[in-house]
């Protein structure tokens, strides 16, 4: 039976001479019958070095009496591997008289392990992100070594196949999305094992993964430095390129222009045509700018509708080139069947004049752009040192304003509102002042716009609201007649979600009945979002406070809209009062507003009344209340209290 077993089985005496061998050993060693092998040693069959290694192992087994199991060794004859096991050969008495050996051909398993190891290495290289060129070169060398020198090639993306004398087997290299990157080819032989074919198919798949990863990394690197919508460099890449261009310009003694470009009224395109149309417009603008600057500069999109252009100096002046860009952007285009034109504002700063670093040039170009917007847009503005000084002054003012909020440097003055017929004070308007530690008392026009811009107006507005409510209650506690106190609400404050809670909290803290608080909203503020304004006004009305429209006549509200507002009072803007009685038109408008208010059952208050003629006209027109310098300027709380007490005493 053991002559039909493919494993090698033998027995030797203590001198290493064969006592027995099965047919597999006989044939493997070039004999035809076992008798030819009996009595020979390995030294008489194999090279001396190999025979010595075998003898060393077998002698150790016989001397120690311990088996030597599962040792992997290369075949002495032919290609392949064997797994060797040797145990002591004992007689009936247990004495060791030799050695018994058995070995199994594990070449197929070792080959599979070798192929698996190769595939594992390639996958490890993919995971490490080895450069694709190096990966393919190493993979080709590895495969050719495994295939004993057979030619292996990777033919990618339409590359021409090399002419080969032998036939080849091909394995498609697929991409992640089901496409095809190319083909792995290997020279064909008659004895291609099935495992090898499967292995090469797996390698082709691994190469596909490597190519996908390489392209993913390249795409990620591209996206990290480019705008996804327009394909233009983003701020990161721009910063790096500008440093190089600045150094190049400096060495050549030339200048570099940095221009900030902002599309005018871009939000209108998004709101009216949709964001898809807005994106299409941005792509067209990017193409138009790129077509103008060509290779003499860089254009970058830094977000929204903002672009940065960097121009190198050449024979054409910077201003002329930017003017061509401005005109190119404003050329009409059709999006979704709608023809539109879009203008832009451009602010410019030049190296050697306005800054030597990228950050300086960016900051100064941005300041110049802001000036264009302030001046009506659709133009080009070169940076000037005065703009920088203005910006520094503004930053300083913002910091002062922040400290003023922290230190509560704001005080309230109150302008009385007079009933024309009775002469009594029926209310006051609370007006904030900044008690600046150096500049003295500052009027709202000098700091409220900046407070609006920075958001500090919300904190200031809350302080004004609380102090006004406290003061109204204090006057009542002094025995004065209850007065309606009007408090202006800024646009930022009105949009705050916490406004309702702020008003309720201020009333509760002061112990003031809500009927004595009036909130003044500008007409232009509530017309920005009519539905939202109405909802918020009703929420305020539910607290019990009254609501007035300030500066009425300047915000273009319609009669139908006005009727929907839960109002108690209209305040005629001072611009209509100032030229009465000189301007008949203003008189007509004022009379119409008074009539409108009476029709809607609203009280009407005229602001800015400074002359007797104005007061007489208002009384004749039916306006019952006014405020202005004719009666009293804004006064500190103590003076207002004295004025009211005096009037009460006079009418006693």
C-alpha positions as CSV (number, residue, x, y, z in Angstrom):
1,X,0.0,0.0,0.0
2,X,2.8,2.5,0.9
3,X,4.2,2.1,-2.7
4,X,1.0,3.8,-3.9
5,X,1.2,6.6,-1.4
6,X,2.6,9.8,-3.0
7,X,4.4,10.7,0.2
8,X,8.1,9.8,0.6
9,X,8.6,7.1,3.3
10,X,11.9,5.4,4.3
11,X,13.8,3.8,7.2
12,X,17.6,4.0,7.9
13,X,19.9,2.3,10.4
14,X,22.1,4.2,12.8
15,X,24.8,4.6,10.2
16,X,22.4,6.3,7.8
17,X,22.0,3.4,5.4
18,X,18.7,2.8,3.8
19,X,16.8,-0.2,5.2
20,X,13.6,0.5,3.4
21,X,12.1,3.1,0.9
22,X,8.8,3.3,-0.8
23,X,8.4,3.6,-4.6
24,X,8.1,7.4,-4.5
25,X,11.7,7.7,-3.0
26,X,13.1,5.1,-5.4
27,X,11.8,6.9,-8.5
28,X,12.7,10.4,-7.2
29,X,16.3,9.4,-6.7
30,X,16.6,7.9,-10.2
31,X,16.3,4.2,-9.3
32,X,14.0,1.6,-10.7
33,X,13.8,-0.9,-7.8
34,X,14.1,-0.5,-4.0
35,X,17.0,-3.1,-3.9
36,X,19.2,-0.6,-5.7
37,X,18.7,1.9,-2.8
38,X,19.1,-0.5,0.2
39,X,22.4,0.0,1.9
40,X,23.2,3.3,0.4
41,X,23.7,6.6,2.4
42,X,22.5,10.1,1.4
43,X,26.2,11.0,0.7
44,X,26.2,8.4,-2.1
45,X,23.0,9.8,-3.6
46,X,23.0,13.6,-3.0
47,X,25.7,16.3,-2.9
48,X,27.9,16.3,0.2
49,X,26.4,19.5,1.7
50,X,22.8,18.3,1.3
51,X,23.7,14.9,2.7
52,X,25.4,16.5,5.7
53,X,22.3,18.5,6.6
54,X,20.1,15.3,6.4
55,X,22.6,13.3,8.5
56,X,22.8,16.0,11.1
57,X,19.0,16.0,11.7
58,X,18.6,12.3,11.7
59,X,21.5,11.7,14.0
60,X,20.0,14.2,16.5
61,X,16.7,12.3,16.4
62,X,18.5,9.0,17.1
63,X,20.7,10.4,19.9
64,X,18.0,12.3,21.7
65,X,15.2,9.8,21.0
66,X,12.9,12.7,20.1
67,X,10.9,13.1,16.9
68,X,11.5,16.0,14.5
69,X,8.1,16.8,13.0
70,X,6.7,19.2,10.3
71,X,9.9,20.7,9.1
72,X,9.6,22.5,5.7
73,X,12.5,21.9,3.3
74,X,13.1,22.6,-0.4
75,X,13.3,19.5,-2.5
76,X,16.8,18.2,-3.2
77,X,15.8,17.2,-6.7
78,X,13.4,19.3,-8.9
79,X,11.4,22.3,-7.8
80,X,9.2,22.4,-4.8
81,X,8.9,22.0,-1.1
82,X,8.6,19.0,1.2
83,X,7.3,18.8,4.8
84,X,9.7,16.4,6.6
85,X,9.0,14.4,9.8
86,X,11.5,11.9,11.4
87,X,11.0,9.6,14.4
88,X,13.4,7.1,16.2
89,X,13.3,3.5,14.9
90,X,13.2,1.1,17.9
91,X,13.6,-2.7,18.3
92,X,11.3,-4.9,20.4
93,X,13.2,-3.9,23.5
94,X,12.9,-0.1,22.8
95,X,16.4,0.4,21.8
96,X,17.0,3.0,19.0
97,X,18.3,1.2,16.0
98,X,17.7,3.8,13.3
99,X,15.3,6.4,12.1
100,X,12.0,6.4,10.1
101,X,11.3,9.4,7.9
102,X,8.3,10.6,5.9
103,X,7.8,13.7,3.8
104,X,4.9,15.2,1.9
105,X,5.1,17.4,-1.2
106,X,3.7,20.8,-0.1
107,X,4.8,22.7,-3.2
108,X,1.2,23.6,-4.2
109,X,0.6,25.0,-0.7
110,X,3.9,26.9,-0.7
111,X,3.1,28.3,-4.1
112,X,-0.3,29.4,-2.9
113,X,1.3,31.1,0.1
114,X,3.8,32.8,-2.1
115,X,1.1,34.1,-4.3
116,X,-0.9,35.2,-1.3
117,X,2.1,36.9,0.2
118,X,2.6,38.8,-3.1
119,X,-1.0,39.9,-3.2
120,X,-0.8,41.0,0.5
121,X,2.3,43.1,-0.2
122,X,0.6,44.8,-3.1
123,X,-2.5,45.5,-1.0
124,X,-0.3,46.9,1.7
125,X,1.3,49.2,-0.8
126,X,-2.1,50.4,-1.9
127,X,-3.1,51.1,1.7
128,X,0.2,53.0,2.3
129,X,-0.6,55.2,-0.8
130,X,2.6,54.3,-2.7
131,X,3.0,56.4,-5.8
132,X,1.2,54.8,-8.7
133,X,4.2,54.7,-11.0
134,X,6.4,53.0,-8.3
135,X,3.5,50.6,-7.4
136,X,3.1,49.4,-11.0
137,X,6.8,49.0,-11.5
138,X,7.2,47.0,-8.3
139,X,4.1,44.9,-9.1
140,X,5.5,44.1,-12.6
141,X,8.9,43.0,-11.2
142,X,7.2,40.9,-8.5
143,X,4.9,39.1,-10.9
144,X,7.7,38.4,-13.4
145,X,9.8,36.9,-10.5
146,X,6.8,34.7,-9.4
147,X,6.3,33.6,-13.0
148,X,9.9,32.7,-13.5
149,X,10.7,35.5,-15.9
150,X,7.6,35.5,-18.0
151,X,6.7,38.9,-19.5
152,X,4.0,40.8,-17.5
153,X,2.6,44.2,-18.6
154,X,0.0,46.8,-17.5
155,X,-1.7,48.5,-20.4
156,X,-3.6,51.5,-19.1
157,X,-6.1,54.0,-20.6
158,X,-5.6,53.3,-24.2
159,X,-1.8,52.7,-24.2
160,X,-0.4,50.9,-27.2
161,X,0.2,47.2,-26.5
162,X,3.8,46.0,-27.1
163,X,4.2,43.3,-29.7
164,X,5.0,40.0,-28.1
165,X,6.2,36.8,-29.8
166,X,4.3,34.5,-27.4
167,X,0.6,34.3,-26.8
168,X,-0.7,36.2,-23.8
169,X,-3.5,35.8,-21.3
170,X,-5.4,39.0,-20.4
171,X,-7.1,40.2,-17.3
172,X,-9.2,43.3,-17.3
173,X,-8.4,46.0,-14.7
174,X,-11.8,47.4,-13.7
175,X,-12.5,50.7,-12.0
176,X,-14.8,51.2,-9.0
177,X,-17.6,52.5,-11.1
178,X,-17.6,49.4,-13.4
179,X,-15.5,51.1,-16.1
180,X,-12.1,49.8,-17.3
181,X,-8.7,51.3,-16.5
182,X,-6.9,48.9,-18.8
183,X,-5.5,45.3,-19.0
184,X,-3.0,43.1,-17.2
185,X,-1.2,40.8,-19.7
186,X,1.1,37.9,-19.1
187,X,2.9,35.5,-21.4
188,X,1.0,32.3,-21.8
189,X,2.4,28.7,-21.2
190,X,0.9,25.3,-21.7
191,X,1.0,24.5,-18.0
192,X,-0.7,27.5,-16.5
193,X,-2.1,26.3,-13.2
194,X,-5.7,27.3,-12.3
195,X,-4.5,28.9,-9.1
196,X,-2.2,31.2,-11.0
197,X,-5.0,32.4,-13.3
198,X,-7.1,33.2,-10.3
199,X,-4.1,35.0,-8.7
200,X,-3.5,37.2,-11.7
201,X,-7.2,38.1,-11.9
202,X,-6.9,39.1,-8.2
203,X,-3.8,41.2,-9.0
204,X,-5.7,42.9,-11.8
205,X,-8.4,43.8,-9.2
206,X,-5.7,45.1,-6.8
207,X,-4.2,47.3,-9.5
208,X,-7.7,48.7,-10.2
209,X,-8.0,49.6,-6.6
210,X,-4.6,51.2,-6.6
211,X,-5.5,53.3,-9.7
212,X,-8.8,54.3,-8.1
213,X,-7.0,55.4,-4.9
214,X,-4.4,57.3,-6.8
215,X,-7.1,59.2,-8.7
216,X,-9.1,59.8,-5.5
217,X,-6.0,61.2,-3.8
218,X,-5.3,63.4,-6.8
219,X,-8.9,64.6,-6.9
220,X,-8.9,65.3,-3.2
221,X,-5.6,67.2,-3.6
222,X,-7.2,69.2,-6.4
223,X,-10.4,69.9,-4.4
224,X,-8.3,71.0,-1.5
225,X,-6.8,73.8,-3.6
226,X,-9.6,74.6,-6.1
227,X,-13.2,75.8,-6.0
228,X,-15.6,72.9,-6.7
229,X,-18.0,75.0,-8.7
230,X,-15.7,77.0,-11.0
231,X,-12.5,75.0,-11.0
232,X,-10.6,78.2,-10.1
233,X,-7.8,78.1,-7.4
234,X,-9.2,78.7,-3.9
235,X,-7.7,80.9,-1.2
236,X,-5.2,78.2,-0.1
237,X,-3.6,77.8,-3.6
238,X,-3.9,81.5,-4.2
239,X,-1.9,82.4,-1.1
240,X,0.9,80.0,-2.1
241,X,1.0,81.4,-5.7
242,X,0.9,85.0,-4.6
243,X,4.0,84.5,-2.4
244,X,5.9,83.2,-5.5
245,X,4.6,86.0,-7.7
246,X,5.5,88.7,-5.2
247,X,9.1,87.4,-4.9
248,X,9.3,87.2,-8.7
249,X,8.0,90.8,-9.1
250,X,10.3,92.1,-6.4
251,X,13.4,90.5,-8.1
252,X,12.4,92.1,-11.4
253,X,11.6,95.5,-9.9
254,X,8.0,95.2,-11.0
255,X,4.6,95.6,-9.3
256,X,1.8,93.2,-8.7
257,X,-1.9,94.2,-8.5
258,X,-4.3,92.4,-6.3
259,X,-8.0,93.1,-7.0
260,X,-11.0,92.0,-5.0
261,X,-14.1,91.5,-7.2
262,X,-17.6,91.4,-5.9
263,X,-20.7,90.9,-8.0
264,X,-23.4,93.6,-7.5
265,X,-26.8,92.4,-6.3
266,X,-25.9,88.8,-6.8
267,X,-28.5,87.8,-4.1
268,X,-31.2,89.1,-6.4
269,X,-30.3,86.6,-9.0
270,X,-30.4,83.7,-6.5
271,X,-33.7,84.9,-5.0
272,X,-35.4,85.5,-8.3
273,X,-34.0,82.7,-10.6
274,X,-32.8,80.2,-8.0
275,X,-29.4,79.0,-6.8
276,X,-28.9,76.8,-9.9
277,X,-29.0,80.0,-12.0
278,X,-26.7,81.7,-9.5
279,X,-24.2,78.9,-9.9
280,X,-24.4,79.1,-13.7
281,X,-23.7,82.9,-13.5
282,X,-20.7,82.3,-11.3
283,X,-19.2,79.8,-13.8
284,X,-19.8,82.3,-16.6
285,X,-18.1,85.1,-14.6
286,X,-15.2,82.8,-13.8
287,X,-14.7,82.0,-17.5
288,X,-14.9,85.7,-18.5
289,X,-12.3,86.8,-16.0
290,X,-10.0,83.9,-17.0
291,X,-10.4,84.8,-20.7
292,X,-9.3,88.4,-19.9
293,X,-6.2,87.7,-17.8
294,X,-5.0,84.6,-19.7
295,X,-1.5,83.7,-18.5
296,X,-0.6,87.1,-17.1
297,X,-2.2,86.5,-13.7
298,X,-4.4,84.4,-11.4
299,X,-8.1,84.4,-10.7
300,X,-9.4,82.8,-7.6
301,X,-13.0,82.3,-6.2
302,X,-12.9,82.7,-2.4
303,X,-16.6,82.1,-1.7
304,X,-20.0,83.3,-2.6
305,X,-19.8,85.9,-5.4
306,X,-16.3,87.1,-4.4
307,X,-13.2,86.7,-6.6
308,X,-9.6,87.7,-6.2
309,X,-7.5,88.6,-9.3
310,X,-3.8,88.9,-9.2
311,X,-2.2,90.7,-12.2
312,X,1.5,90.7,-13.1
313,X,2.8,94.0,-14.5
314,X,3.1,94.2,-18.3
315,X,2.8,96.8,-21.0
316,X,-0.9,97.4,-20.3
317,X,-1.8,99.5,-17.2
318,X,-3.5,97.6,-14.4
319,X,-6.5,100.0,-14.5
320,X,-7.1,99.3,-18.2
321,X,-7.0,95.6,-17.8
322,X,-9.4,95.7,-14.8
323,X,-11.7,97.9,-16.7
324,X,-11.8,95.3,-19.5
325,X,-12.7,92.7,-16.9
326,X,-15.4,94.9,-15.4
327,X,-16.9,95.4,-18.9
328,X,-16.5,91.8,-19.8
329,X,-18.4,90.7,-16.7
330,X,-21.3,93.1,-17.4
331,X,-21.9,91.7,-20.9
332,X,-25.5,90.3,-21.1
333,X,-26.0,86.5,-20.8
334,X,-29.1,84.3,-20.9
335,X,-29.8,81.8,-18.1
336,X,-33.0,79.7,-18.1
337,X,-34.3,81.8,-21.0
338,X,-33.8,85.1,-19.0
339,X,-31.4,87.7,-20.2
340,X,-29.5,89.3,-17.4
341,X,-26.7,91.7,-16.9
342,X,-24.6,91.8,-13.8
343,X,-22.2,94.5,-12.8
344,X,-19.3,94.2,-10.3
345,X,-17.3,96.3,-7.8
346,X,-13.5,96.1,-7.9
347,X,-11.1,97.2,-5.2
348,X,-7.3,97.2,-6.0
349,X,-4.0,97.3,-4.1
350,X,-0.6,97.3,-5.7
351,X,2.7,95.9,-4.3
352,X,5.5,98.3,-3.7
353,X,2.9,101.0,-3.0
354,X,0.2,99.5,-0.8
355,X,2.0,96.5,0.8
356,X,4.8,94.0,0.4
357,X,3.0,90.9,1.6
358,X,0.0,89.0,0.4
359,X,-2.0,89.6,3.6
360,X,-1.4,93.4,3.4
361,X,-2.4,93.5,-0.3
362,X,-5.5,91.4,0.4
363,X,-6.6,93.6,3.3
364,X,-6.0,96.8,1.4
365,X,-7.8,95.6,-1.7
366,X,-10.7,94.6,0.4
367,X,-10.9,98.1,1.9
368,X,-10.9,99.6,-1.5
369,X,-13.7,97.3,-2.5
370,X,-15.8,98.4,0.5
371,X,-15.3,102.0,-0.7
372,X,-16.7,101.1,-4.1
373,X,-19.8,99.6,-2.6
374,X,-20.3,102.7,-0.4
375,X,-20.0,104.9,-3.5
376,X,-22.8,103.1,-5.5
377,X,-21.0,100.0,-6.8
378,X,-20.2,99.1,-10.5
379,X,-16.7,100.7,-10.4
380,X,-13.0,100.3,-9.7
381,X,-11.3,101.9,-6.7
382,X,-7.6,102.0,-6.0
383,X,-6.6,101.8,-2.3
384,X,-5.3,104.9,-0.6
385,X,-3.6,105.3,2.7
386,X,-6.5,107.3,4.0
387,X,-8.7,104.2,3.7
388,X,-6.2,102.3,6.0
389,X,-6.4,105.1,8.6
390,X,-10.2,105.1,8.4
391,X,-10.2,101.3,8.9
392,X,-7.9,101.6,11.9
393,X,-10.0,104.3,13.3
394,X,-13.1,102.2,12.9
395,X,-11.5,99.2,14.6
396,X,-10.5,101.5,17.5
397,X,-14.1,102.8,17.7
398,X,-15.5,99.3,17.8
399,X,-13.2,98.4,20.7
400,X,-14.3,101.6,22.5
401,X,-17.9,100.7,21.9
402,X,-17.4,97.2,23.3
403,X,-15.8,98.7,26.4
404,X,-18.7,101.2,26.7
405,X,-21.1,98.3,26.8
406,X,-19.1,96.5,29.5
407,X,-18.8,99.7,31.6
408,X,-22.4,100.9,30.9
409,X,-21.3,104.3,29.6
410,X,-24.7,104.9,28.0
411,X,-27.3,107.3,29.4
412,X,-30.9,108.2,28.4
413,X,-32.3,111.5,27.6
414,X,-36.0,111.9,27.1
415,X,-37.9,114.2,24.7
416,X,-41.4,115.1,25.8
417,X,-44.3,114.7,23.5
418,X,-46.9,117.5,23.8
419,X,-50.6,117.5,23.3
420,X,-51.3,120.5,21.1
421,X,-54.7,121.4,22.5
422,X,-54.1,120.8,26.2
423,X,-50.4,121.7,26.4
424,X,-49.8,118.7,28.6
425,X,-47.0,116.2,28.3
426,X,-48.6,112.9,27.3
427,X,-45.4,110.9,26.7
428,X,-41.7,110.9,26.2
429,X,-39.3,109.3,23.7
430,X,-36.2,107.6,25.3
431,X,-33.1,108.6,23.3
432,X,-29.7,107.0,24.1
433,X,-26.5,109.0,24.5
434,X,-22.9,107.7,24.9
435,X,-21.1,109.4,27.8
436,X,-17.7,109.0,26.3
437,X,-14.9,109.4,28.8
438,X,-12.9,111.6,26.5
439,X,-15.2,113.1,23.9
440,X,-18.1,113.8,26.2
441,X,-21.8,113.2,25.4
442,X,-22.2,111.6,21.9
443,X,-25.4,111.5,19.9
444,X,-26.8,108.2,18.5
445,X,-25.8,109.0,14.9
446,X,-22.2,108.8,15.8
447,X,-22.3,105.3,17.2
448,X,-25.6,103.5,16.6
449,X,-24.8,102.6,12.9
450,X,-21.5,101.0,14.1
451,X,-23.4,99.2,16.9
452,X,-25.9,97.9,14.3
453,X,-23.0,96.6,12.1
454,X,-21.2,94.8,15.0
455,X,-24.4,93.5,16.7
456,X,-23.7,95.5,19.9
457,X,-26.9,97.3,19.3
458,X,-28.8,94.3,20.7
459,X,-27.0,94.7,24.1
460,X,-27.4,98.5,24.0
461,X,-31.1,98.2,23.0
462,X,-31.8,95.8,26.0
463,X,-30.1,98.3,28.3
464,X,-32.2,101.2,26.9
465,X,-35.4,99.2,27.3
466,X,-34.7,98.3,30.9
467,X,-33.7,101.8,31.9
468,X,-36.6,103.4,30.2
469,X,-39.1,101.1,31.9
470,X,-37.3,101.7,35.3
471,X,-37.5,105.5,34.8
472,X,-41.2,105.4,33.8
473,X,-42.0,103.6,37.0
474,X,-39.8,105.9,39.0
475,X,-41.7,109.0,37.8
476,X,-45.0,107.3,38.7
477,X,-43.6,106.5,42.2
478,X,-42.7,110.2,42.5
479,X,-46.4,111.0,42.1
480,X,-46.2,112.3,38.6
481,X,-49.0,111.4,36.1
482,X,-48.3,108.2,34.2
483,X,-46.5,108.8,30.9
484,X,-46.3,106.7,27.9
485,X,-42.6,106.0,27.2
486,X,-41.5,105.3,23.7
487,X,-38.4,103.1,23.0
488,X,-36.8,102.7,19.6
489,X,-36.2,99.1,18.5
490,X,-33.3,98.6,16.0
491,X,-33.5,96.3,13.0
492,X,-31.0,93.8,14.6
493,X,-32.9,93.9,17.9
494,X,-36.3,93.3,16.2
495,X,-35.0,90.2,14.5
496,X,-33.6,88.7,17.7
497,X,-35.6,85.6,18.8
498,X,-35.3,86.8,22.4
499,X,-37.0,90.2,21.8
500,X,-40.3,89.2,23.3
501,X,-38.6,87.8,26.4
502,X,-36.5,90.9,26.7
503,X,-39.5,93.2,26.7
504,X,-41.4,91.0,29.2
505,X,-38.4,90.8,31.5
506,X,-37.8,94.6,31.4
507,X,-41.5,95.3,32.3
508,X,-41.4,92.8,35.1
509,X,-38.1,94.0,36.5
510,X,-39.4,97.6,36.6
511,X,-42.9,96.7,37.8
512,X,-44.3,98.8,34.9
513,X,-47.8,98.3,33.5
514,X,-47.3,97.3,29.8
515,X,-49.8,100.0,28.7
516,X,-47.2,102.7,29.4
517,X,-44.5,101.2,27.1
518,X,-44.5,102.0,23.4
519,X,-42.1,100.3,20.9
520,X,-41.1,102.4,17.9
521,X,-40.3,100.5,14.7
522,X,-39.2,102.2,11.5
523,X,-41.3,101.8,8.4
524,X,-38.4,100.5,6.3
525,X,-37.6,97.8,8.9
526,X,-41.0,96.2,8.9
527,X,-41.3,96.4,5.1
528,X,-38.3,94.0,4.7
529,X,-40.3,91.0,5.7
530,X,-43.9,92.0,6.1
531,X,-45.3,88.6,7.2
532,X,-42.6,88.0,9.7
533,X,-42.9,91.6,11.1
534,X,-46.7,91.2,11.5
535,X,-46.2,87.9,13.4
536,X,-43.7,89.5,15.8
537,X,-45.7,92.7,16.2
538,X,-48.8,90.6,17.3
539,X,-46.6,88.7,19.8
540,X,-45.5,92.1,21.3
541,X,-49.1,93.3,21.3
542,X,-50.1,90.3,23.4
543,X,-47.8,91.6,26.1
544,X,-49.9,94.7,26.3
545,X,-47.5,97.2,24.9
546,X,-48.3,99.6,22.1
547,X,-46.5,99.8,18.8
548,X,-45.8,102.9,16.7
549,X,-44.3,103.3,13.2
550,X,-41.4,105.8,13.4
551,X,-40.3,107.9,10.4
552,X,-43.6,107.3,8.6
553,X,-43.7,108.3,5.0
554,X,-40.2,107.1,4.1
555,X,-40.7,103.4,3.9
556,X,-43.1,103.0,1.0
557,X,-45.8,100.9,2.8
558,X,-49.1,100.5,1.0
559,X,-52.4,101.2,2.6
560,X,-53.5,97.6,2.4
561,X,-50.3,96.6,4.2
562,X,-50.6,99.3,6.8
563,X,-54.0,98.1,7.8
564,X,-52.6,94.7,8.7
565,X,-50.2,96.1,11.3
566,X,-51.4,96.1,14.9
567,X,-50.4,99.7,15.4
568,X,-51.4,102.4,17.9
569,X,-49.6,105.4,16.5
570,X,-47.9,107.0,13.4
571,X,-45.0,109.3,13.8
572,X,-44.5,111.7,10.8
573,X,-40.9,111.9,9.8
574,X,-39.2,115.2,10.5
575,X,-38.2,115.6,6.9
576,X,-41.8,116.4,6.0
577,X,-42.1,119.0,8.9
578,X,-38.8,120.8,8.3
579,X,-39.9,122.9,5.3
580,X,-43.4,123.7,6.5
581,X,-44.9,126.2,5.6
582,X,-42.4,126.9,2.8
583,X,-43.1,123.8,0.8
584,X,-46.7,123.1,-0.2
585,X,-45.9,119.6,-1.2
586,X,-44.7,118.7,2.3
587,X,-47.8,120.3,3.8
588,X,-50.0,118.2,1.5
589,X,-48.1,115.0,2.5
590,X,-48.3,115.8,6.2
591,X,-52.1,116.5,6.0
592,X,-52.6,113.2,4.1
593,X,-50.7,111.3,6.8
594,X,-52.7,112.9,9.5
595,X,-55.9,112.1,7.7
596,X,-54.8,108.5,7.0
597,X,-54.0,108.0,10.7
598,X,-57.4,109.3,11.8
599,X,-59.1,107.1,9.2
600,X,-57.3,104.1,10.7
601,X,-58.1,105.3,14.2
602,X,-54.4,105.8,15.0
603,X,-52.8,108.6,17.0
604,X,-50.4,110.8,14.9
605,X,-47.3,112.4,16.4
606,X,-45.2,114.9,14.4
607,X,-41.5,114.9,15.0
608,X,-39.0,117.7,14.6
609,X,-41.4,120.6,15.3
610,X,-39.3,123.7,15.8
611,X,-41.5,126.7,14.9
612,X,-44.9,128.1,15.9
613,X,-46.0,128.1,12.2
614,X,-45.3,124.3,12.1
615,X,-47.3,123.8,15.3
616,X,-50.2,125.9,14.0
617,X,-50.3,124.0,10.7
618,X,-50.3,120.7,12.5
619,X,-53.1,121.7,14.8
620,X,-55.1,122.9,11.8
621,X,-54.5,119.6,10.0
622,X,-55.9,117.7,12.9
623,X,-52.6,116.4,14.4
624,X,-53.0,116.4,18.2
625,X,-49.4,115.7,19.3
626,X,-45.9,116.7,18.4
627,X,-42.3,116.7,19.8
628,X,-39.5,118.9,18.9
629,X,-37.3,121.8,20.0
630,X,-40.3,124.2,20.0
631,X,-41.5,122.5,23.1
632,X,-38.4,120.8,24.6
633,X,-35.2,119.2,23.4
634,X,-34.2,115.8,24.7
635,X,-33.5,116.2,28.5
636,X,-32.0,114.2,31.3
637,X,-34.5,112.3,33.4
638,X,-34.4,114.8,36.3
639,X,-35.2,117.8,34.1
640,X,-38.1,116.0,32.4
641,X,-39.5,115.2,35.9
642,X,-39.2,118.9,36.9
643,X,-40.9,120.0,33.6
644,X,-43.8,117.6,34.1
645,X,-44.2,118.6,37.7
646,X,-44.2,122.3,36.7
647,X,-46.9,121.8,34.1
648,X,-49.1,119.8,36.5
649,X,-48.7,122.6,39.1
650,X,-49.7,125.2,36.5
651,X,-52.9,123.4,35.5
652,X,-53.4,122.3,39.1
